[in-house]
């Protein structure tokens, strides 16, 4: 039987830096509406859900034709919210689509879904793009990833990985070696359910990176190449940047 693939967009009201950002207007419509529209262009999703803890977000999602799944407000992460949202839904593969990325690439959603639906041996899938500058490389807010020759994630870090021994401080990225993690995740359902039952591991607590919990469990995580990472709307100051990129892409 063909695996059933469900895309879930976690969306909560209580963002620390930007409360209610899911409904913040960008180019005349809510941020979440942009994400849903882009997600609908993906061809590998059998269903799309907005997983939220807030009735205002649920009502907005339904107003532009999205299905909303109400979840508890006390989830520590989007992964936990997704696991609750699909609890009573048939889903073999689940794709976590960030609710604050209005320029998410539908083709990347399809590639992440396809790796898990079409290939055996992977528990999760995510993506990475080349690091373009020294500033990006040394910024702890930019998560870096290293992979083995088959594209399997070895480690994620806020520090520079791989480190270049003998290089001067603030060294530039090495082409083909330094990659930034892109926050899209695909899960085999069985692994997702296992993941959310586990407490945070020591490395996760140190780096504040949830994906390290998956690796600590022996997760076989495919890291796909992609060129552009779009923009995540994390604060009100990101709104004009997102609008500029949407105009540049001919979407606004």
Secondary structure by P-SEA (a helix, b strand, c coil): ccbbbbbbbbbbccccccccccccccccccaaaaaaaaaaacccccccccccccaaaaaaaaaabbbbbbbbcccccaaaaaaaaaccccccbbbbbbcccccccaaaaaaaaaaaaccccccccccccccccccccccccbbbbbbccccccccccccccccccccccccccccccbbbbccbbbbaaaaaaaaaaccccccccccccaaaaaaaaccbbbbbbbcccccccccccaaaaaaaaaaaaccc
